[in-house]
Amino acid sequence: MALELAGGAYAPNVVRVRAGAPLRLRVTVRDADTCATRLLVPDLGVDLALVPGGTSEALVAAPAPGGHVFTCAAKMVKGTIVVE
Ligand SMILES: [Cu+2]
C-alpha cells in the first residue's frame, strides 16, 4: 500500500488491504515542512522514519485482520489500515 503525506494529511486516510499477505507500506512525504517525521502503526509494530520529499518503506510479514490506526509521532495526523 502507498500513502502520501500532503497538506498535513495522509492520503488515503483509510486503506484496505488483503489479509493473509505481507504488507508493504510505502509512505511518500510531499510536505516540505511537517511534524510527521515518523509513521507509527502501534498494532503492527511499525515505527518508520519519514523523509520530507522522499519515500520510506516498511514490511509487515503477517498483519492481523482488523483496523489498525496509524499516526504521526505526535498522534495528530491519523488514518486507519483495514486488513480484511
Ligand atoms: Cu504530527
PDB file of the backbone (N, CA, C, O) and the ligand in Angstrom, with CONECT records:
HET     CU  A 101       1
ATOM      1  N   MET A   1       0.838  -1.193   0.000  1.00  0.00           N
ATOM      2  CA  MET A   1       0.000   0.000   0.000  1.00  0.00           C
ATOM      3  C   MET A   1       0.873   1.244   0.000  1.00  0.00           C
ATOM      4  O   MET A   1       1.966   1.247   0.567  1.00  0.00           O
ATOM      5  N   ALA A   2       0.395   2.276  -0.625  1.00  0.00           N
ATOM      6  CA  ALA A   2       1.146   3.523  -0.716  1.00  0.00           C
ATOM      7  C   ALA A   2       0.339   4.654  -0.096  1.00  0.00           C
ATOM      8  O   ALA A   2      -0.855   4.812  -0.353  1.00  0.00           O
ATOM      9  N   LEU A   3       1.020   5.425   0.720  1.00  0.00           N
ATOM     10  CA  LEU A   3       0.405   6.585   1.359  1.00  0.00           C
ATOM     11  C   LEU A   3       1.195   7.819   0.969  1.00  0.00           C
ATOM     12  O   LEU A   3       2.400   7.753   0.723  1.00  0.00           O
ATOM     13  N   GLU A   4       0.501   8.940   0.917  1.00  0.00           N
ATOM     14  CA  GLU A   4       1.196  10.214   0.755  1.00  0.00           C
ATOM     15  C   GLU A   4       0.839  11.110   1.922  1.00  0.00           C
ATOM     16  O   GLU A   4      -0.292  11.109   2.408  1.00  0.00           O
ATOM     17  N   LEU A   5       1.816  11.870   2.359  1.00  0.00           N
ATOM     18  CA  LEU A   5       1.532  12.906   3.337  1.00  0.00           C
ATOM     19  C   LEU A   5       1.633  14.221   2.588  1.00  0.00           C
ATOM     20  O   LEU A   5       2.711  14.626   2.153  1.00  0.00           O
ATOM     21  N   ALA A   6       0.489  14.881   2.445  1.00  0.00           N
ATOM     22  CA  ALA A   6       0.444  16.125   1.681  1.00  0.00           C
ATOM     23  C   ALA A   6      -0.583  17.050   2.313  1.00  0.00           C
ATOM     24  O   ALA A   6      -1.664  16.606   2.699  1.00  0.00           O
ATOM     25  N   GLY A   7      -0.258  18.312   2.419  1.00  0.00           N
ATOM     26  CA  GLY A   7      -1.185  19.270   3.010  1.00  0.00           C
ATOM     27  C   GLY A   7      -1.532  18.928   4.449  1.00  0.00           C
ATOM     28  O   GLY A   7      -2.631  19.228   4.915  1.00  0.00           O
ATOM     29  N   GLY A   8      -0.589  18.295   5.161  1.00  0.00           N
ATOM     30  CA  GLY A   8      -0.810  17.998   6.572  1.00  0.00           C
ATOM     31  C   GLY A   8      -1.746  16.832   6.831  1.00  0.00           C
ATOM     32  O   GLY A   8      -2.239  16.670   7.947  1.00  0.00           O
ATOM     33  N   ALA A   9      -2.001  16.007   5.803  1.00  0.00           N
ATOM     34  CA  ALA A   9      -2.877  14.857   5.993  1.00  0.00           C
ATOM     35  C   ALA A   9      -2.347  13.671   5.204  1.00  0.00           C
ATOM     36  O   ALA A   9      -1.637  13.833   4.212  1.00  0.00           O
ATOM     37  N   TYR A  10      -2.703  12.474   5.662  1.00  0.00           N
ATOM     38  CA  TYR A  10      -2.357  11.279   4.908  1.00  0.00           C
ATOM     39  C   TYR A  10      -3.432  11.031   3.857  1.00  0.00           C
ATOM     40  O   TYR A  10      -4.623  11.200   4.121  1.00  0.00           O
ATOM     41  N   ALA A  11      -3.012  10.637   2.690  1.00  0.00           N
ATOM     42  CA  ALA A  11      -3.950  10.268   1.634  1.00  0.00           C
ATOM     43  C   ALA A  11      -3.485   8.944   1.026  1.00  0.00           C
ATOM     44  O   ALA A  11      -2.329   8.853   0.612  1.00  0.00           O
ATOM     45  N   PRO A  12      -4.317   7.934   0.956  1.00  0.00           N
ATOM     46  CA  PRO A  12      -5.660   7.954   1.559  1.00  0.00           C
ATOM     47  C   PRO A  12      -5.577   7.856   3.081  1.00  0.00           C
ATOM     48  O   PRO A  12      -4.546   7.522   3.666  1.00  0.00           O
ATOM     49  N   ASN A  13      -6.711   8.162   3.677  1.00  0.00           N
ATOM     50  CA  ASN A  13      -6.803   8.183   5.125  1.00  0.00           C
ATOM     51  C   ASN A  13      -7.228   6.822   5.683  1.00  0.00           C
ATOM     52  O   ASN A  13      -6.894   6.453   6.809  1.00  0.00           O
ATOM     53  N   VAL A  14      -7.972   6.098   4.858  1.00  0.00           N
ATOM     54  CA  VAL A  14      -8.353   4.725   5.196  1.00  0.00           C
ATOM     55  C   VAL A  14      -7.876   3.839   4.051  1.00  0.00           C
ATOM     56  O   VAL A  14      -8.200   4.073   2.887  1.00  0.00           O
ATOM     57  N   VAL A  15      -7.100   2.817   4.407  1.00  0.00           N
ATOM     58  CA  VAL A  15      -6.524   1.943   3.395  1.00  0.00           C
ATOM     59  C   VAL A  15      -6.989   0.527   3.662  1.00  0.00           C
ATOM     60  O   VAL A  15      -6.891   0.039   4.788  1.00  0.00           O
ATOM     61  N   ARG A  16      -7.492  -0.129   2.642  1.00  0.00           N
ATOM     62  CA  ARG A  16      -7.936  -1.521   2.805  1.00  0.00           C
ATOM     63  C   ARG A  16      -6.953  -2.445   2.121  1.00  0.00           C
ATOM     64  O   ARG A  16      -6.628  -2.265   0.948  1.00  0.00           O
ATOM     65  N   VAL A  17      -6.478  -3.441   2.864  1.00  0.00           N
ATOM     66  CA  VAL A  17      -5.538  -4.400   2.289  1.00  0.00           C
ATOM     67  C   VAL A  17      -6.026  -5.817   2.585  1.00  0.00           C
ATOM     68  O   VAL A  17      -6.850  -6.042   3.471  1.00  0.00           O
ATOM     69  N   ARG A  18      -5.500  -6.744   1.826  1.00  0.00           N
ATOM     70  CA  ARG A  18      -5.904  -8.136   1.919  1.00  0.00           C
ATOM     71  C   ARG A  18      -5.241  -8.811   3.122  1.00  0.00           C
ATOM     72  O   ARG A  18      -4.050  -8.622   3.368  1.00  0.00           O
ATOM     73  N   ALA A  19      -6.001  -9.579   3.853  1.00  0.00           N
ATOM     74  CA  ALA A  19      -5.431 -10.388   4.943  1.00  0.00           C
ATOM     75  C   ALA A  19      -4.686 -11.577   4.341  1.00  0.00           C
ATOM     76  O   ALA A  19      -4.978 -12.006   3.225  1.00  0.00           O
ATOM     77  N   GLY A  20      -3.726 -12.099   5.090  1.00  0.00           N
ATOM     78  CA  GLY A  20      -3.036 -13.303   4.678  1.00  0.00           C
ATOM     79  C   GLY A  20      -1.878 -13.057   3.734  1.00  0.00           C
ATOM     80  O   GLY A  20      -1.325 -14.002   3.172  1.00  0.00           O
ATOM     81  N   ALA A  21      -1.508 -11.814   3.555  1.00  0.00           N
ATOM     82  CA  ALA A  21      -0.366 -11.489   2.691  1.00  0.00           C
ATOM     83  C   ALA A  21       0.518 -10.483   3.411  1.00  0.00           C
ATOM     84  O   ALA A  21       0.020  -9.685   4.206  1.00  0.00           O
ATOM     85  N   PRO A  22       1.817 -10.506   3.148  1.00  0.00           N
ATOM     86  CA  PRO A  22       2.691  -9.490   3.736  1.00  0.00           C
ATOM     87  C   PRO A  22       2.247  -8.095   3.287  1.00  0.00           C
ATOM     88  O   PRO A  22       1.763  -7.907   2.171  1.00  0.00           O
ATOM     89  N   LEU A  23       2.422  -7.149   4.165  1.00  0.00           N
ATOM     90  CA  LEU A  23       2.022  -5.767   3.872  1.00  0.00           C
ATOM     91  C   LEU A  23       3.265  -4.917   3.677  1.00  0.00           C
ATOM     92  O   LEU A  23       4.088  -4.785   4.583  1.00  0.00           O
ATOM     93  N   ARG A  24       3.395  -4.342   2.493  1.00  0.00           N
ATOM     94  CA  ARG A  24       4.487  -3.412   2.253  1.00  0.00           C
ATOM     95  C   ARG A  24       3.903  -2.000   2.295  1.00  0.00           C
ATOM     96  O   ARG A  24       3.045  -1.630   1.494  1.00  0.00           O
ATOM     97  N   LEU A  25       4.398  -1.240   3.247  1.00  0.00           N
ATOM     98  CA  LEU A  25       3.923   0.124   3.471  1.00  0.00           C
ATOM     99  C   LEU A  25       4.903   1.089   2.813  1.00  0.00           C
ATOM    100  O   LEU A  25       6.093   1.073   3.128  1.00  0.00           O
ATOM    101  N   ARG A  26       4.421   1.916   1.917  1.00  0.00           N
ATOM    102  CA  ARG A  26       5.297   2.929   1.306  1.00  0.00           C
ATOM    103  C   ARG A  26       4.696   4.290   1.623  1.00  0.00           C
ATOM    104  O   ARG A  26       3.515   4.528   1.367  1.00  0.00           O
ATOM    105  N   VAL A  27       5.489   5.163   2.167  1.00  0.00           N
ATOM    106  CA  VAL A  27       4.998   6.485   2.539  1.00  0.00           C
ATOM    107  C   VAL A  27       5.863   7.549   1.880  1.00  0.00           C
ATOM    108  O   VAL A  27       7.073   7.610   2.097  1.00  0.00           O
ATOM    109  N   THR A  28       5.223   8.379   1.077  1.00  0.00           N
ATOM    110  CA  THR A  28       5.918   9.481   0.416  1.00  0.00           C
ATOM    111  C   THR A  28       5.473  10.791   1.048  1.00  0.00           C
ATOM    112  O   THR A  28       4.277  11.053   1.177  1.00  0.00           O
ATOM    113  N   VAL A  29       6.434  11.604   1.438  1.00  0.00           N
ATOM    114  CA  VAL A  29       6.126  12.883   2.080  1.00  0.00           C
ATOM    115  C   VAL A  29       6.257  14.004   1.061  1.00  0.00           C
ATOM    116  O   VAL A  29       7.354  14.294   0.583  1.00  0.00           O
ATOM    117  N   ARG A  30       5.143  14.627   0.733  1.00  0.00           N
ATOM    118  CA  ARG A  30       5.137  15.748  -0.216  1.00  0.00           C
ATOM    119  C   ARG A  30       5.373  17.083   0.488  1.00  0.00           C
ATOM    120  O   ARG A  30       5.899  18.025  -0.104  1.00  0.00           O
ATOM    121  N   ASP A  31       4.978  17.150   1.758  1.00  0.00           N
ATOM    122  CA  ASP A  31       5.126  18.400   2.502  1.00  0.00           C
ATOM    123  C   ASP A  31       6.606  18.651   2.827  1.00  0.00           C
ATOM    124  O   ASP A  31       7.309  17.750   3.287  1.00  0.00           O
ATOM    125  N   ALA A  32       7.061  19.860   2.586  1.00  0.00           N
ATOM    126  CA  ALA A  32       8.459  20.196   2.877  1.00  0.00           C
ATOM    127  C   ALA A  32       8.648  20.410   4.375  1.00  0.00           C
ATOM    128  O   ALA A  32       9.681  20.062   4.946  1.00  0.00           O
ATOM    129  N   ASP A  33       7.637  20.983   4.985  1.00  0.00           N
ATOM    130  CA  ASP A  33       7.738  21.327   6.394  1.00  0.00           C
ATOM    131  C   ASP A  33       6.613  20.607   7.129  1.00  0.00           C
ATOM    132  O   ASP A  33       5.445  20.968   6.993  1.00  0.00           O
ATOM    133  N   THR A  34       6.967  19.596   7.901  1.00  0.00           N
ATOM    134  CA  THR A  34       5.917  18.803   8.546  1.00  0.00           C
ATOM    135  C   THR A  34       6.404  18.280   9.888  1.00  0.00           C
ATOM    136  O   THR A  34       7.598  18.082  10.110  1.00  0.00           O
ATOM    137  N   CYS A  35       5.443  18.063  10.773  1.00  0.00           N
ATOM    138  CA  CYS A  35       5.776  17.452  12.057  1.00  0.00           C
ATOM    139  C   CYS A  35       5.846  15.939  11.916  1.00  0.00           C
ATOM    140  O   CYS A  35       6.340  15.246  12.805  1.00  0.00           O
ATOM    141  N   ALA A  36       5.351  15.435  10.798  1.00  0.00           N
ATOM    142  CA  ALA A  36       5.243  13.977  10.644  1.00  0.00           C
ATOM    143  C   ALA A  36       6.558  13.384  10.165  1.00  0.00           C
ATOM    144  O   ALA A  36       6.719  13.041   8.994  1.00  0.00           O
ATOM    145  N   THR A  37       7.481  13.273  11.092  1.00  0.00           N
ATOM    146  CA  THR A  37       8.792  12.725  10.754  1.00  0.00           C
ATOM    147  C   THR A  37       8.846  11.218  10.992  1.00  0.00           C
ATOM    148  O   THR A  37       9.829  10.560  10.650  1.00  0.00           O
ATOM    149  N   ARG A  38       7.780  10.683  11.580  1.00  0.00           N
ATOM    150  CA  ARG A  38       7.675   9.232  11.750  1.00  0.00           C
ATOM    151  C   ARG A  38       6.247   8.816  11.467  1.00  0.00           C
ATOM    152  O   ARG A  38       5.308   9.593  11.644  1.00  0.00           O
ATOM    153  N   LEU A  39       6.097   7.577  11.024  1.00  0.00           N
ATOM    154  CA  LEU A  39       4.775   6.985  10.905  1.00  0.00           C
ATOM    155  C   LEU A  39       4.722   5.810  11.870  1.00  0.00           C
ATOM    156  O   LEU A  39       5.533   4.887  11.802  1.00  0.00           O
ATOM    157  N   LEU A  40       3.752   5.868  12.763  1.00  0.00           N
ATOM    158  CA  LEU A  40       3.599   4.807  13.759  1.00  0.00           C
ATOM    159  C   LEU A  40       2.341   4.001  13.468  1.00  0.00           C
ATOM    160  O   LEU A  40       1.269   4.558  13.231  1.00  0.00           O
ATOM    161  N   VAL A  41       2.492   2.673  13.490  1.00  0.00           N
ATOM    162  CA  VAL A  41       1.330   1.775  13.462  1.00  0.00           C
ATOM    163  C   VAL A  41       1.539   0.828  14.637  1.00  0.00           C
ATOM    164  O   VAL A  41       2.070  -0.270  14.470  1.00  0.00           O
ATOM    165  N   PRO A  42       1.119   1.257  15.830  1.00  0.00           N
ATOM    166  CA  PRO A  42       1.447   0.507  17.045  1.00  0.00           C
ATOM    167  C   PRO A  42       0.987  -0.949  16.984  1.00  0.00           C
ATOM    168  O   PRO A  42       1.718  -1.845  17.405  1.00  0.00           O
ATOM    169  N   ASP A  43      -0.222  -1.192  16.464  1.00  0.00           N
ATOM    170  CA  ASP A  43      -0.754  -2.566  16.388  1.00  0.00           C
ATOM    171  C   ASP A  43       0.168  -3.495  15.607  1.00  0.00           C
ATOM    172  O   ASP A  43       0.263  -4.688  15.898  1.00  0.00           O
ATOM    173  N   LEU A  44       0.842  -2.932  14.616  1.00  0.00           N
ATOM    174  CA  LEU A  44       1.640  -3.763  13.703  1.00  0.00           C
ATOM    175  C   LEU A  44       3.133  -3.631  13.972  1.00  0.00           C
ATOM    176  O   LEU A  44       3.955  -4.163  13.226  1.00  0.00           O
ATOM    177  N   GLY A  45       3.479  -2.918  15.041  1.00  0.00           N
ATOM    178  CA  GLY A  45       4.890  -2.789  15.409  1.00  0.00           C
ATOM    179  C   GLY A  45       5.699  -1.957  14.442  1.00  0.00           C
ATOM    180  O   GLY A  45       6.908  -2.148  14.313  1.00  0.00           O
ATOM    181  N   VAL A  46       5.030  -1.020  13.750  1.00  0.00           N
ATOM    182  CA  VAL A  46       5.741  -0.194  12.763  1.00  0.00           C
ATOM    183  C   VAL A  46       6.081   1.165  13.372  1.00  0.00           C
ATOM    184  O   VAL A  46       5.222   1.840  13.938  1.00  0.00           O
ATOM    185  N   ASP A  47       7.341   1.548  13.246  1.00  0.00           N
ATOM    186  CA  ASP A  47       7.814   2.884  13.609  1.00  0.00           C
ATOM    187  C   ASP A  47       8.791   3.267  12.508  1.00  0.00           C
ATOM    188  O   ASP A  47       9.969   2.914  12.546  1.00  0.00           O
ATOM    189  N   LEU A  48       8.272   3.997  11.525  1.00  0.00           N
ATOM    190  CA  LEU A  48       9.008   4.241  10.292  1.00  0.00           C
ATOM    191  C   LEU A  48       9.454   5.699  10.222  1.00  0.00           C
ATOM    192  O   LEU A  48       8.644   6.614  10.369  1.00  0.00           O
ATOM    193  N   ALA A  49      10.742   5.903   9.999  1.00  0.00           N
ATOM    194  CA  ALA A  49      11.253   7.265   9.815  1.00  0.00           C
ATOM    195  C   ALA A  49      10.842   7.772   8.437  1.00  0.00           C
ATOM    196  O   ALA A  49      10.995   7.066   7.440  1.00  0.00           O
ATOM    197  N   LEU A  50      10.321   8.993   8.384  1.00  0.00           N
ATOM    198  CA  LEU A  50       9.892   9.589   7.118  1.00  0.00           C
ATOM    199  C   LEU A  50      10.876  10.667   6.695  1.00  0.00           C
ATOM    200  O   LEU A  50      11.541  11.292   7.521  1.00  0.00           O
ATOM    201  N   VAL A  51      10.951  10.867   5.387  1.00  0.00           N
ATOM    202  CA  VAL A  51      11.898  11.830   4.827  1.00  0.00           C
ATOM    203  C   VAL A  51      11.129  12.842   3.985  1.00  0.00           C
ATOM    204  O   VAL A  51      10.498  12.459   3.000  1.00  0.00           O
ATOM    205  N   PRO A  52      11.164  14.133   4.349  1.00  0.00           N
ATOM    206  CA  PRO A  52      10.491  15.125   3.508  1.00  0.00           C
ATOM    207  C   PRO A  52      10.994  15.029   2.064  1.00  0.00           C
ATOM    208  O   PRO A  52      12.197  15.060   1.807  1.00  0.00           O
ATOM    209  N   GLY A  53      10.054  14.913   1.141  1.00  0.00           N
ATOM    210  CA  GLY A  53      10.411  14.800  -0.270  1.00  0.00           C
ATOM    211  C   GLY A  53      10.817  13.403  -0.692  1.00  0.00           C
ATOM    212  O   GLY A  53      11.125  13.166  -1.860  1.00  0.00           O
ATOM    213  N   GLY A  54      10.819  12.467   0.264  1.00  0.00           N
ATOM    214  CA  GLY A  54      11.272  11.107  -0.050  1.00  0.00           C
ATOM    215  C   GLY A  54      10.219  10.064   0.266  1.00  0.00           C
ATOM    216  O   GLY A  54       9.127  10.372   0.745  1.00  0.00           O
ATOM    217  N   THR A  55      10.582   8.810  -0.019  1.00  0.00           N
ATOM    218  CA  THR A  55       9.684   7.686   0.220  1.00  0.00           C
ATOM    219  C   THR A  55      10.367   6.703   1.167  1.00  0.00           C
ATOM    220  O   THR A  55      11.539   6.367   0.994  1.00  0.00           O
ATOM    221  N   SER A  56       9.621   6.250   2.163  1.00  0.00           N
ATOM    222  CA  SER A  56      10.125   5.269   3.121  1.00  0.00           C
ATOM    223  C   SER A  56       9.270   4.014   3.038  1.00  0.00           C
ATOM    224  O   SER A  56       8.098   4.074   2.666  1.00  0.00           O
ATOM    225  N   GLU A  57       9.861   2.885   3.385  1.00  0.00           N
ATOM    226  CA  GLU A  57       9.142   1.615   3.298  1.00  0.00           C
ATOM    227  C   GLU A  57       9.291   0.804   4.568  1.00  0.00           C
ATOM    228  O   GLU A  57      10.328   0.829   5.231  1.00  0.00           O
ATOM    229  N   ALA A  58       8.220   0.079   4.892  1.00  0.00           N
ATOM    230  CA  ALA A  58       8.275  -0.896   5.976  1.00  0.00           C
ATOM    231  C   ALA A  58       7.529  -2.138   5.510  1.00  0.00           C
ATOM    232  O   ALA A  58       6.577  -2.052   4.735  1.00  0.00           O
ATOM    233  N   LEU A  59       7.973  -3.290   5.991  1.00  0.00           N
ATOM    234  CA  LEU A  59       7.323  -4.537   5.617  1.00  0.00           C
ATOM    235  C   LEU A  59       6.775  -5.198   6.879  1.00  0.00           C
ATOM    236  O   LEU A  59       7.495  -5.382   7.860  1.00  0.00           O
ATOM    237  N   VAL A  60       5.493  -5.551   6.840  1.00  0.00           N
ATOM    238  CA  VAL A  60       4.877  -6.284   7.949  1.00  0.00           C
ATOM    239  C   VAL A  60       4.564  -7.683   7.425  1.00  0.00           C
ATOM    240  O   VAL A  60       3.765  -7.846   6.502  1.00  0.00           O
ATOM    241  N   ALA A  61       5.194  -8.681   8.016  1.00  0.00           N
ATOM    242  CA  ALA A  61       5.123 -10.037   7.462  1.00  0.00           C
ATOM    243  C   ALA A  61       3.703 -10.599   7.477  1.00  0.00           C
ATOM    244  O   ALA A  61       3.245 -11.181   6.493  1.00  0.00           O
ATOM    245  N   ALA A  62       3.015 -10.420   8.597  1.00  0.00           N
ATOM    246  CA  ALA A  62       1.695 -11.037   8.731  1.00  0.00           C
ATOM    247  C   ALA A  62       0.769 -10.109   9.506  1.00  0.00           C
ATOM    248  O   ALA A  62       0.539 -10.319  10.697  1.00  0.00           O
ATOM    249  N   PRO A  63       0.234  -9.084   8.843  1.00  0.00           N
ATOM    250  CA  PRO A  63      -0.645  -8.148   9.565  1.00  0.00           C
ATOM    251  C   PRO A  63      -1.935  -8.832  10.015  1.00  0.00           C
ATOM    252  O   PRO A  63      -2.567  -9.555   9.245  1.00  0.00           O
ATOM    253  N   ALA A  64      -2.310  -8.599  11.247  1.00  0.00           N
ATOM    254  CA  ALA A  64      -3.522  -9.207  11.793  1.00  0.00           C
ATOM    255  C   ALA A  64      -4.754  -8.569  11.162  1.00  0.00           C
ATOM    256  O   ALA A  64      -4.764  -7.365  10.907  1.00  0.00           O
ATOM    257  N   PRO A  65      -5.785  -9.358  10.910  1.00  0.00           N
ATOM    258  CA  PRO A  65      -7.031  -8.796  10.390  1.00  0.00           C
ATOM    259  C   PRO A  65      -7.616  -7.770  11.368  1.00  0.00           C
ATOM    260  O   PRO A  65      -7.461  -7.892  12.583  1.00  0.00           O
ATOM    261  N   GLY A  66      -8.282  -6.771  10.817  1.00  0.00           N
ATOM    262  CA  GLY A  66      -8.914  -5.758  11.651  1.00  0.00           C
ATOM    263  C   GLY A  66      -8.451  -4.372  11.261  1.00  0.00           C
ATOM    264  O   GLY A  66      -7.747  -4.195  10.267  1.00  0.00           O
ATOM    265  N   GLY A  67      -8.850  -3.388  12.052  1.00  0.00           N
ATOM    266  CA  GLY A  67      -8.486  -1.998  11.799  1.00  0.00           C
ATOM    267  C   GLY A  67      -7.291  -1.613  12.643  1.00  0.00           C
ATOM    268  O   GLY A  67      -7.265  -1.877  13.845  1.00  0.00           O
ATOM    269  N   HIS A  68      -6.300  -0.990  12.023  1.00  0.00           N
ATOM    270  CA  HIS A  68      -5.079  -0.589  12.718  1.00  0.00           C
ATOM    271  C   HIS A  68      -4.842   0.901  12.473  1.00  0.00           C
ATOM    272  O   HIS A  68      -4.670   1.337  11.335  1.00  0.00           O
ATOM    273  N   VAL A  69      -4.837   1.659  13.543  1.00  0.00           N
ATOM    274  CA  VAL A  69      -4.662   3.103  13.421  1.00  0.00           C
ATOM    275  C   VAL A  69      -3.198   3.424  13.161  1.00  0.00           C
ATOM    276  O   VAL A  69      -2.305   2.853  13.787  1.00  0.00           O
ATOM    277  N   PHE A  70      -2.961   4.347  12.229  1.00  0.00           N
ATOM    278  CA  PHE A  70      -1.600   4.865  12.062  1.00  0.00           C
ATOM    279  C   PHE A  70      -1.601   6.359  12.335  1.00  0.00           C
ATOM    280  O   PHE A  70      -2.589   7.048  12.078  1.00  0.00           O
ATOM    281  N   THR A  71      -0.496   6.846  12.852  1.00  0.00           N
ATOM    282  CA  THR A  71      -0.411   8.253  13.233  1.00  0.00           C
ATOM    283  C   THR A  71       0.994   8.788  12.966  1.00  0.00           C
ATOM    284  O   THR A  71       1.939   8.031  12.744  1.00  0.00           O
ATOM    285  N   CYS A  72       1.099  10.110  12.995  1.00  0.00           N
ATOM    286  CA  CYS A  72       2.420  10.730  13.057  1.00  0.00           C
ATOM    287  C   CYS A  72       2.931  10.573  14.491  1.00  0.00           C
ATOM    288  O   CYS A  72       2.201  10.107  15.365  1.00  0.00           O
ATOM    289  N   ALA A  73       4.171  10.957  14.726  1.00  0.00           N
ATOM    290  CA  ALA A  73       4.780  10.746  16.035  1.00  0.00           C
ATOM    291  C   ALA A  73       4.002  11.458  17.143  1.00  0.00           C
ATOM    292  O   ALA A  73       3.934  10.969  18.270  1.00  0.00           O
ATOM    293  N   ALA A  74       3.417  12.616  16.820  1.00  0.00           N
ATOM    294  CA  ALA A  74       2.682  13.387  17.825  1.00  0.00           C
ATOM    295  C   ALA A  74       1.211  12.985  17.896  1.00  0.00           C
ATOM    296  O   ALA A  74       0.443  13.566  18.662  1.00  0.00           O
ATOM    297  N   LYS A  75       0.818  11.991  17.097  1.00  0.00           N
ATOM    298  CA  LYS A  75      -0.556  11.461  17.064  1.00  0.00           C
ATOM    299  C   LYS A  75      -1.585  12.499  16.640  1.00  0.00           C
ATOM    300  O   LYS A  75      -2.753  12.409  17.020  1.00  0.00           O
ATOM    301  N   MET A  76      -1.157  13.487  15.852  1.00  0.00           N
ATOM    302  CA  MET A  76      -2.106  14.489  15.359  1.00  0.00           C
ATOM    303  C   MET A  76      -2.704  14.070  14.027  1.00  0.00           C
ATOM    304  O   MET A  76      -3.899  14.236  13.782  1.00  0.00           O
ATOM    305  N   VAL A  77      -1.852  13.525  13.174  1.00  0.00           N
ATOM    306  CA  VAL A  77      -2.305  13.116  11.844  1.00  0.00           C
ATOM    307  C   VAL A  77      -2.568  11.618  11.902  1.00  0.00           C
ATOM    308  O   VAL A  77      -1.690  10.836  12.267  1.00  0.00           O
ATOM    309  N   LYS A  78      -3.789  11.224  11.536  1.00  0.00           N
ATOM    310  CA  LYS A  78      -4.190   9.828  11.732  1.00  0.00           C
ATOM    311  C   LYS A  78      -4.827   9.220  10.498  1.00  0.00           C
ATOM    312  O   LYS A  78      -5.310   9.920   9.608  1.00  0.00           O
ATOM    313  N   GLY A  79      -4.814   7.909  10.473  1.00  0.00           N
ATOM    314  CA  GLY A  79      -5.532   7.157   9.450  1.00  0.00           C
ATOM    315  C   GLY A  79      -5.684   5.731   9.933  1.00  0.00           C
ATOM    316  O   GLY A  79      -5.246   5.392  11.033  1.00  0.00           O
ATOM    317  N   THR A  80      -6.292   4.905   9.127  1.00  0.00           N
ATOM    318  CA  THR A  80      -6.533   3.515   9.510  1.00  0.00           C
ATOM    319  C   THR A  80      -6.208   2.574   8.358  1.00  0.00           C
ATOM    320  O   THR A  80      -6.589   2.804   7.210  1.00  0.00           O
ATOM    321  N   ILE A  81      -5.495   1.513   8.701  1.00  0.00           N
ATOM    322  CA  ILE A  81      -5.274   0.416   7.770  1.00  0.00           C
ATOM    323  C   ILE A  81      -6.267  -0.678   8.141  1.00  0.00           C
ATOM    324  O   ILE A  81      -6.281  -1.152   9.277  1.00  0.00           O
ATOM    325  N   VAL A  82      -7.096  -1.075   7.183  1.00  0.00           N
ATOM    326  CA  VAL A  82      -8.054  -2.154   7.434  1.00  0.00           C
ATOM    327  C   VAL A  82      -7.562  -3.394   6.707  1.00  0.00           C
ATOM    328  O   VAL A  82      -7.465  -3.422   5.480  1.00  0.00           O
ATOM    329  N   VAL A  83      -7.253  -4.418   7.493  1.00  0.00           N
ATOM    330  CA  VAL A  83      -6.802  -5.697   6.930  1.00  0.00           C
ATOM    331  C   VAL A  83      -8.015  -6.611   6.909  1.00  0.00           C
ATOM    332  O   VAL A  83      -8.580  -6.915   7.960  1.00  0.00           O
ATOM    333  N   GLU A  84      -8.424  -7.054   5.718  1.00  0.00           N
ATOM    334  CA  GLU A  84      -9.662  -7.849   5.623  1.00  0.00           C
ATOM    335  C   GLU A  84      -9.561  -8.909   4.558  1.00  0.00           C
ATOM    336  O   GLU A  84     -10.510  -9.664   4.347  1.00  0.00           O
TER     337      GLU A  84
HETATM  338 CU    CU A 101       2.389  15.354  13.695  1.00  0.00          CU2+
END
